[in-house]
Amino acid sequence: MSTRLGSSGKSSAKLTPAKNDYLPPKLVTLPKPVTQPPTTTPPTTTPPGGGLNQQQQNAFDTLKALFHTYDLDSLAPEILKMIQNGYDTSTIPTLLQETDAYKQRFAGNITREKNGLGVLSPAEYLSVEASYQQVLRSYGLPSGFYDQHSDFTDWIGKNVSAVELDKRAQIASDAVNSSDPFYVQSLQQMGFSQGDMISHVLDPDRALPLLQKQIQASQIGAEALRQGLSYDTNSALQFASQGVSQNTAAQAYQQIGANAATAAQLSQIYGQQYGQTDLEDELLGNSGMASQKRKQLAGQEQAAFAGQASSADKSFNVATRGEF
C-alpha cells in the first residue's frame, strides 16, 4: 500500500496489492518413534532352590564337577548350601572333608593316619586306585572281585604299591599254573577262567562268596577225572549243593571207577540202563532208587550163576556215602 499527499494536505490512499511475503510453514513429517524390544537376560540354570548369581553358579558347577570325579555326587546339596552361605571355592573342599561321605570314600587315609603314614590328596588317592585296577585287569580277574573303591581301602591304608600287588598276583598265577592238573581241568570245565582261579588263590575269603559252589563242584569233578572218568557239571553242582566234600567224592569215585566196567557189562547183558550216573546218584546223592537198581542187577547176575562165582559177587558191592 502507498500514500500520497494532495494539495489540501489530505492524504489520498491508494491500495495496491502488497507482495505476498508470508508463506505458511511447510508441514514437516517427523520420523516415527522406534519401539525397542524389551531387554531380557538369558536365564541361568541353577540348582533347585539355588537362586545363585552368575559367579556363585560358576563356583557351584566347578565344585560339583570336581566331586563327581571323586564319585561323590551325593555332596552336591552340601556344596550348594555352602555357596549360598558365602563360602568360597577354596574353603568348601576343606569343609567337605569332614562329612561322613567324604571320610567313607577316602577311608584308606584314616588307616594311613593310624599307621603313621602321610595322607594322600584326592588326586594321589585316585591315582593309586587306578594303578591297582590296571594290575588286576591285566590278570583277568572276574567282575565283582576288587573293583570297588572300598576294596582298596586296606591296601591303601597299608601303603601297598601297585608293584607289590603285581608280585602277589604273579605268585597267585604261578600257583594256579602249578596246581593239581585234574583240579585245574575241572575248574576249566566248570567255566572258570584263569582270572577266576587267580582270584581264589589271591584272596580266598574275598573270592569264595562269588565262586564257592563252583569251586566245590570242581573239586568233585576233579576226583572223577583222577579216576579217568568224565563228569556232568550240573550233577557236580547238585552234589556240591548237597554238601558233598572233595574227600567224599574221592572215595566215591574210587568205587565208581572200580565198578564202572562191571556196571556197563551187566547192563548190556540184562538189558537195563545202568552206569556211572546211577553209581554217582547212589554214592554221592544217596539215591535209594539207584541203589535198588544196582542190587537188582547184581541179583540177576548172581541168580544166573547160582552156586558159581559171578562178576557181581565182589566188585559190585559198594559202600554208600554214609558209610565212607
Helices and strands as residue ranges (DSSP letters): E 2-5, E 11-14, H 54-69, G 73-75, H 76-84, H 92-96, H 100-105, H 107-114, H 122-138, G 149-152, H 153-157, H 162-177, H 181-189, H 194-202, H 204-226, H 233-241, H 246-270, H 276-283, H 288-304, G 321-323
